[in-house]
Structure formats: structure tokens, C-alpha cells
Amino acid sequence: MTSTAVRPAKNTEAPLVLTTDVPRTLGFFDQFTLWGNFGISLFGPVTGALVAAYTGSLWQGLLAVVVGCGIGALVLGGAAVFGSQTGAPAMASLRGLFGRRGSIAPTILNIAQNVGWATMEIIVISQAAVAVTSERWRWVFVVLAGIIATTMAIRPLGSVKILRKFMVWLVLIASVYLFVQVLSKPVHGLPQDGVFGFWPAVDLAAAGVVSFAPLAADYTRHSRTNKAAFAGSSLGYGLAAIGYYALGVVAVATLQTNSDDVITALVTLPAGAIALLVLLVDEVDEAYANVYSTTMAAHNLIGHIDRRWISVAIGVIATGIALMVDLGNYTQFLYLIGSVFIPLFAVAIADFFVVSKMKWDVSDTARFRWQPTVAWLIGFVAYQLVNPGTVKGWSPFWTNLQQWLFNNHPVPSWLGATYTSIVVSMVAAVLLGRVNRRPLDN
């Protein structure tokens, strides 16, 4: 059995419980525009500005964006096929990798990640709106963003159609305008005081794209074909992310700004506030994606509850946190959680396409599989050893272990945590998978 579906769907909207069959209504263009909208985000220029700071070079920054986003897009596309093949949402599809009980751990991590990112999106929307209007209206923008995102999560497929028909064109116009304005300015040298190197910049760019891999199957389960799911998600998100990360890199070089002030710098461009307002409206789809995917993740645990009520609860929680808490210091923790999913989905892709030949049991009776679990752990350790991060109480342990293993020598500059963990995870998944299959073949 390779599907959670047992009853036919009665309409063309997303099913309300996990055990209802899913409508297959999304073609390539639907998914390309959906993922393109997800990839166009106010976080894009901010991430690009950080990439520029990491490299200290305009051209190295742009190359790091292309390489990092390209790697991330391939992982995202592979994860997207899980949904189109099995018909299950993302976390439920991981039953095929870890078994029903084993999928609970990544599900809980994904819920924590998505609630955090939904909150961050709402905060970013309100801060950008304040940059155009006034600080006293921040709470209004927080509430409005939360309400709209939650409403979209209640009717996800209808929201996809709205994004395809209207927002994609407005966003395209605003994006072209911002690029023309930024590129028309003279290029200046980049600061050299915060340079980490090319491959850490690639890690940063890739992490931003891979962060959507745990969400991919929640939408591509409605795809008509596997090819449309892979191409629509990888090309749509990958190209949009490259564009908006590159916008941040170029903005640092031409507007002489940084990651903290890049959005304000874009607002100060002629008619920049109008372009930003369009992107501000479009940014709500990022919050919607996180609210809806939190709901889908929760369905792996409580699949019998109407997803609309879960979405409302998640939307209220995210909006409430955004009103009360400044999550600026929470970003590093979110990146730490996100780093868990790079080796996880590398293992999942290797197992799905190579070991299991696209045949996963995602039913309630799926058995625990230790081989992918061990491969995931190996890949996660590899990532942390190359890039321990800066999280208090966590990173020092990995930094000390790194120094011990490398005999206090620095990690080679060509060694990137993202591609290293992907390669290590995939090799481990294939080797362990074959060890398990060998007795059966004999």
C-alpha cells in the first residue's frame, strides 16, 4: 500500500482529513507560478545581502547564489515528487522512509520550524509595512497578515489560482522595476570585515531554498504528473530565489547597504515604496504556506481532525507570537532546525529513487526503518562538523569536536556543509539500503 487515500474527494479543494483522496488539479504552470511566488520574498534581498557579506565580492556573491540555489532547487524538486507519487502530504509521505512511528520526530521538528517561520513572515510583513507607513500601525498589519494567511490556508487550491491569475504579473512588474533601479547605480566595493568565504555563502543560499523541501509534497500531492511537480517546484522556486537573492547582492554593491537595512534602501528608490507594497502583499503567501504546511504536518499526527480548524489555531498562534515577541534572536535557532532537513531530504531522495524505486508505504501500518534513520544522523553530524553555526549552548560542542577531529586546523575552504552533508547522506542511505536488501535478494 503506497497511499493514505481511502475515500474519493467530493470537490476540487484540498481534502479536510488525511484519509480522503486528493484532487489532481495542478499542472506545470500552476505549480511554476505557485513556487515562483513562494520564491519571491522580502527575505530574498536580506539573504542576498548576507551572501554578499559572506563573500565580500559582487561576482563571488552572485556565483554563490546560483550554486546554492541550484543545489537547493534540485533537493526541493526531488522532495516534490514524494507528494505527486504517493498522494500524501510531506510529513505523512515520510512514513515511507521512517515508518509511521519514525515519522513523528521530523513531523514535530517541521511543526516547530513552520510555526516559527510563519511568525517571522508576519513580523517581516508588518515591519516592511511600517517602513512605508508608521510604527503605530504595526499591530494592524500583523493582524491583517495573520488573517489573510490563515484564510488562504483554509482554501489552499483556490489561493493557488489567485496567485496564478493576478499576483504573478504584478510581482513580475515590481521585480523588474527594482532590478532596473538597482542596476542603474554605480558599483562600489563590498566590506571585507565580515567575510566567511564562498562555500559558507553557498550553504546560506542553499539553506533558504531547502527550507521549503519539508513543505513541497503538501502542494505537489495535487499535481497531475511527477514531471510537472519536479519541474514546477524546482524551476519556479529556484529561478525566483536566484533573482531575489541576486537583488540583495547587487543592492549591497550599488546602494552600499547591508542585510539589516537592505529593505529600507529599496524603499528609498524612486517609486520603491510602490514596488515594495506589491511585494508586501505577495509576501502573505509565504506566511500562508507555513500555516498550511503546519496544518498538513499536524495531520500526520491527528489526521482525523478537519484541517480548517487546525489552520485557524495555527494562524492565531503565529499572529499572537508576532504581536508579542521580537524573534530576531530566534533566527539562528530556526536555521539550526532547517539544517536538520538538508541531510533528511538528501536521505529521502536517495532512498525514494534508488533504494525503494519510488515505492513507499505511507499507510498507518508502515513499519519503522532503521537504515534511513542512521543515514540521516550521519548526514546531520557531517553538516554540523563543517558548519557548527552560532547557536548558544549547541555550536560550541560541534566547534570543539571539529577542532579535535581536524587537529585544530581550520576546515578546508572548499568544504561546504550543504553539499558535503547531501553527498554523505545519500551515500549512507544507498549503502545501508543495499545492506538491508541483500539477504532478501538471495
RALINFEN-V845740 format. One record per run of one state. SS is the DSSP state (alpha for helix, beta for strand, coil for the rest). FROM is the first residue (numbers start at 0). TO is the last residue. If there is no record, write none. Layout:
ss->SS from->FROM to->TO
ss->SS from->FROM to->TO
This chain:
ss->coil from->0 to->5
ss->beta from->6 to->6
ss->coil from->7 to->18
ss->beta from->19 to->19
ss->coil from->20 to->24
ss->beta from->25 to->25
ss->coil from->26 to->26
ss->alpha from->27 to->38
ss->coil from->39 to->40
ss->alpha from->41 to->54
ss->coil from->55 to->56
ss->alpha from->57 to->85
ss->coil from->86 to->88
ss->alpha from->89 to->92
ss->coil from->93 to->93
ss->alpha from->94 to->131
ss->coil from->132 to->133
ss->alpha from->134 to->153
ss->coil from->154 to->154
ss->alpha from->155 to->182
ss->coil from->183 to->196
ss->alpha from->197 to->209
ss->coil from->210 to->211
ss->alpha from->212 to->219
ss->coil from->220 to->221
ss->beta from->222 to->222
ss->coil from->223 to->224
ss->alpha from->225 to->254
ss->coil from->255 to->260
ss->alpha from->261 to->266
ss->coil from->267 to->270
ss->alpha from->271 to->281
ss->coil from->282 to->282
ss->alpha from->283 to->298
ss->coil from->299 to->305
ss->alpha from->306 to->323
ss->coil from->324 to->326
ss->alpha from->327 to->354
ss->coil from->355 to->368
ss->alpha from->369 to->385
ss->coil from->386 to->393
ss->alpha from->394 to->404
ss->coil from->405 to->415
ss->alpha from->416 to->440
ss->coil from->441 to->441
